Amino acid sequence: MIRLIQRLLKYTSIKHLDYQLLIDSLGKLREIAKKIKLNEQ
């Protein structure tokens, strides 16, 4: 997960990166991951 973020940051100009959008996306990914874990149990 962290590697993916690092890769995205590497290919994205940090000046143009919308940090709020990134944070929101991470929050959504975290929620999805929790749902998947609950479904697996």
C-alpha positions as CSV (number, residue, x, y, z in Angstrom):
1,M,0.0,0.0,0.0
2,I,2.7,2.5,1.0
3,R,4.8,1.5,-2.1
4,L,1.8,2.3,-4.3
5,I,1.5,5.7,-2.7
6,Q,5.3,6.3,-3.1
7,R,5.0,5.3,-6.8
8,L,2.1,7.7,-7.4
9,L,4.0,10.5,-5.7
10,K,7.1,9.8,-7.8
11,Y,5.1,10.1,-11.1
12,T,2.9,13.0,-9.9
13,S,4.3,16.5,-9.7
14,I,3.9,17.3,-6.0
15,K,3.1,21.0,-6.9
16,H,0.0,19.8,-8.8
17,L,-1.0,17.1,-6.3
18,D,-4.2,17.7,-4.4
19,Y,-3.3,16.4,-1.0
20,Q,-7.0,16.5,0.2
21,L,-8.0,14.4,-2.7
22,L,-5.2,11.9,-1.9
23,I,-6.3,11.8,1.8
24,D,-9.9,11.2,0.8
25,S,-8.9,8.4,-1.5
26,L,-6.9,6.7,1.2
27,G,-9.8,7.0,3.5
28,K,-12.1,5.3,1.0
29,L,-9.5,2.6,0.3
30,R,-9.2,1.9,4.0
31,E,-13.0,1.6,4.3
32,I,-13.1,-0.9,1.4
33,A,-10.3,-2.9,2.9
34,K,-12.2,-3.2,6.2
35,K,-15.3,-4.3,4.3
36,I,-13.3,-7.0,2.5
37,K,-11.8,-8.2,5.7
38,L,-15.2,-8.5,7.3
39,N,-16.6,-10.4,4.3
40,E,-13.7,-12.8,4.4
41,Q,-14.2,-13.7,8.1
